[in-house]
Amino acid sequence: MNRFKIILLFFLLGWLPVTGQTVPEVNFSQFEPWLKKNNDTTYVINFWATWCKPCVEELPGFLKAAADLKNEKVKFIFVSLDFPTQKESRLLPFIEEHAMNEQVILLNDPASNQWIPKVDPQWSGAIPATLIYKGKNKRFHEGSLSYDELITIIKSK
């Protein structure tokens, strides 16, 4: 009987969706409007990847900040720079495992030397990197941010 239950469990898990979240795959021109919203919302745009150790290490602080600020006008967008071929096998399971309920976008645009300076002219292209802005008030940070650093920057907007 135990063997039957294990087989049934594997069968059911194979048919369940990996995540309840849809992760759109976009090029930079499709993503670029997210860098220019001019309203009363603070946008936190984090560039990251599942293969980036510092990105994964800072993620819990970002998720905690998103949860703590859920009733405020703050929108978190996680821009994955993972390989599009690993979306199903790596990115979606990672999102599910870490209970990422915030918006995740897979940026699939190999012309990074063209779009990186459009995010911020000082950005070397290293990740993690985070753009935090409200209207024209922008702050870009290359490298990891702690929860406290992130909250301080957001509250200053």
N, C-alpha and C positions, 0 to 999 in steps of 0.2 A: 504493500500500500504506500509506503514512503517513497518508493521509486516512482510510482504513478504520480504522486503529488509533485515531485521534483520535475518530472517531465512536463506536467500540466503547467507548472509555474513558468518554466522556460518557454513553453509554447505561448502562453499569454503575454509574457514580457516581450516576446518577439513581435507581437502584433500591436502593442501599445505605442502611441507616439512617443518619441524621445523627449520632446518638450512641448509645452502648450504655447510657446512663443514662436511667432513667425520672425525669422531673421532675413530681412531683405538683403540681397546682394546688389550693390550699386557701384557705379563708377564715380569719380570725383565730381563731375559736373552735376550728377544727380544728388550728391551729398552736399555740395557747396551751399545751397540755401540755408542749411542748418547753422552755418557760420555767420549768418547775417540777419537773424531775427531781431526786429526792433520793437519790442513790447516791454511789459513790466515783469517779465519772467527772467530769472537767472538761469543760464544754460551751462551745464557742466559736461564738456565733451572730452571723454577720456579715450585716447588712442592706446590700444593694448593688443596682446595676442596670448593665446593659451600656452605657447612655447616660451614666453618671456617670463622668467622667474620673478624679477622685480614687479612685473605687472600683476602676476598672480598673488604675490605677497601683499600688495597694496589694496587689492580688491575688497577684502572684508571691511576695511575702513570706508571705502566708497559706498558699499552696500549699506553699511550702518548709517552713514550720512544721508543716503537716499531715504532710508526708512525713517530716520529722525526728522527729516524735512518734508515728509510726504504731504503735510497739510499747508505747506508754503509754496510760493510761486517759484519753484526750483525744478528744473527738468534735467535728469541725467541721461546722457546718451553714451553708450559704450560702443566705440568704433573698433571693431575687430580687424586686425591686419593679418589674420590667419590665412593660410592658403585655401582658396576656394575648393580645391579638391578634398580638403579635410573638414568641410562644413558638417557633413553628416556624421563622420566617424569621430571627430574630435570636438569641434566647436559646440554643436548642439548638446552632446552629453555633458560638456563642461558647464554650460548654462544651466542645465537641469540639476547637476550635482551641487552647484553653488547657489541654487534658488535665485537666479538673476531675473527679477521681475521687471527691471527697468528696460528701456528700449536698447536693443543691440542691433547694430548694422554691420554687415560684412562689406568692407571697402575693397573692391576688386578693381584696382587701377594700377597697372605696373609702371605707369609714368610718374613715379613718386618724385623724381627730381623736378617735375613741373608743378605738382600740387602741394608739396610740403611747404614751399615758401608762401603759398596762398593761405595756409593755415596760420603761419607766423614766420616772418622773414628770418628770425633768429634760430628757428628750429633746425637742428642738424639731421633730424630724421630718426633719432634714437627714441625708443619707447621704454617705459611708459611716458606719455606726454599728455598734458591736460590743458585745454582751453576753457577758461571760465569767463563768461561775459554776460552783461545785461545792457542792452542797447549798444552804445558806442564805448562803454567802459569795459575794457578787456584786459585779461591777465593770462599770460601763457606760462606754463611751468613744464620744463623738460626734466624728467626724472620722477622718482617716487614722491608721493605726498602721504603724510600720515593723516589720520582722521582729524586730529586737532588742527593741522595746517590747512586742510581742505575746508573745514568749517570756518576758520578764521578768514580765508579768502572769500568764501561765499558770503559771509555776513558783511564783508566790506563793500559788497556791490551795491 
